[in-house]
Amino acid sequence: MAHLFEQNRNYVLGDPELDVIGPREKLAQWRHKGTGPAFYRLGRKIIYRGEDLNAWADARRVDPERGKD
């Protein structure tokens, strides 16, 4: 299975790779609501692990073939 993000990499706000899942403002809304990908808050710095981003994205994968008769 291909991954959208490097598994063993950490991503911080401002990394262009995070634009794949949404703009910075959307990520902030998700963190506030507790609905986005898992993250670390170290002081004022937000860090996402590639492994967590891939798990979050995989959970939202839609298979159009699924559910067809």
LUMRO-77912 format. One record per atom (N, C-alpha, C, O): residue in one letter; x, y, z. Coordinates in steps of 0.05 Angstrom, whole numbers, plus 5000, padded with zeros to 4 digits. Atoms other than C-alpha are relative to their C-alpha. Last residue first. Layout:
BEGIN
aXYZ/...
This chain:
BEGIN
d501050285001/d451748864884/d501149864976/d500449624971/k501450055025/k455949484897/k499149715000/k500449535012/g502849954997/g457549634970/g498449954974/g495949964975/r501250114976/r464949704960/r497050075001/r496350304996/e500950275006/e467049854889/e498549875023/e496849695020/p502549985015/p467450604903/p498949724993/p496449704988/d499750195021/d472750484957/d497349994985/d495349894995/v502550085011/v473151105001/v500549814976/v501949884958/r499950105028/r479351215043/r497249904992/r495949765008/r501949845016/r477951625106/r499949914971/r498750044954/a502650044987/a481251125155/a497850154984/a495550104987/d501050265007/d487251105108/d497249955011/d495649824998/a500950005028/a488151855115/a498949734991/a496849734977/w502449835001/w488351815191/w498950014971/w496549994967/a502250154988/a493151225189/a497450164998/a495350054993/n500850215018/n497651595139/n497749845012/n495849764997/l501349885023/l497752225182/l499049794980/l496849804970/d502749934991/d499351815244/d498450134977/d496050084975/e501550244994/e505351475211/e497150065008/e495249934999/g500950115026/g507752135182/g498349755004/g496349714990/r498350225009/r508052415253/r498949894974/r496449874971/y501550235010/y504853095262/y502049794992/y504049854979/i498550205015/i508153635304/i498149774993/i496849665011/i501750235006/i504954275330/i501649814982/i502749904962/k499450155025/k509654785362/k498149764998/k497749615017/r501849905020/r506955265415/r500349864973/r498949924954/g500149714997/g509854885473/g498050104980/g495650034981/l497649954984/l510554185446/l500350305002/l501450434984/r499749724995/r503653985420/r502450035019/r502249955043/y498649924975/y503853305389/y500050305002/y500450444983/f497849815001/f498953075336/f501250035028/f500149955048/a498649984975/a493652555319/a502450194997/a503650204976/p498050204995/p489852695255/p501350055027/p501450285037/g497950035020/g483653135257/g502049785007/g501549625025/t500950185021/t477153085297/t502249944979/t501949774962/g499150284994/g478953365365/g499349804978/g499049574984/k502350184997/k474753995354/k500749715007/k499049555015/h501849884980/h480554475367/h497649815005/h496849785028/r498750044974/r485454035329/r498150105022/r497949965043/w500150284992/w480553995271/w501349945027/w500349795043/q502850064993/q479654745269/q499849715009/q498549655029/a500549884974/a487254845270/a497249955010/a496749895033/l498650174980/l488154345213/l499550115028/l499149965047/k501650244996/k482854735174/k501249815020/k499849705037/e502449924984/e486555395185/e498249755005/e497149735027/r499249974972/r493155085161/r497650065018/r497449965040/p498549764992/p489954875096/p500550025030/p499249885045/g501649754995/g487854165084/g501850235007/g504150205014/i502450064984/i489953435076/i498450255006/i496150235015/v501550225012/v494853525018/v497449955015/v495449885003/d502149885017/d497054205045/d498349784987/d496049844978/l502550004985/l500853815098/l497750124985/l495350074991/e501350275003/e506253665047/e497449995015/e495649845007/p501950015022/p507754415044/p498649734996/p496549724985/d498950195019/d510854405114/d497949984977/d495649934982/g498549855019/g508155045147/g501349814980/g502249904958/l501649815014/l505754685209/l501850174982/l503950264990/v500849774983/v510654145227/v498350184983/v498450184958/y500949775016/y511553445197/y499250225020/y497950175040/n501849814985/n515452885229/n499550244983/n501350344969/r499349715000/r518252335185/r498050155017/r495750075020/n498149944978/n518451585195/n500850295001/n502950365012/q500750124974/q512251405154/q501750105023/q500750155045/e497750174992/e513551875096/e499449915029/e499050075047/f497949874985/f506652145077/f502249805007/f501749565009/l500049725008/l501451955025/l502450155013/l503550345001/h500649814979/h503051225034/h500150284989/h501750344971/a498549755002/a502650684981/a499150195022/a496850195030/m501749765000/m500050005000/m501850255000/m503750275016/
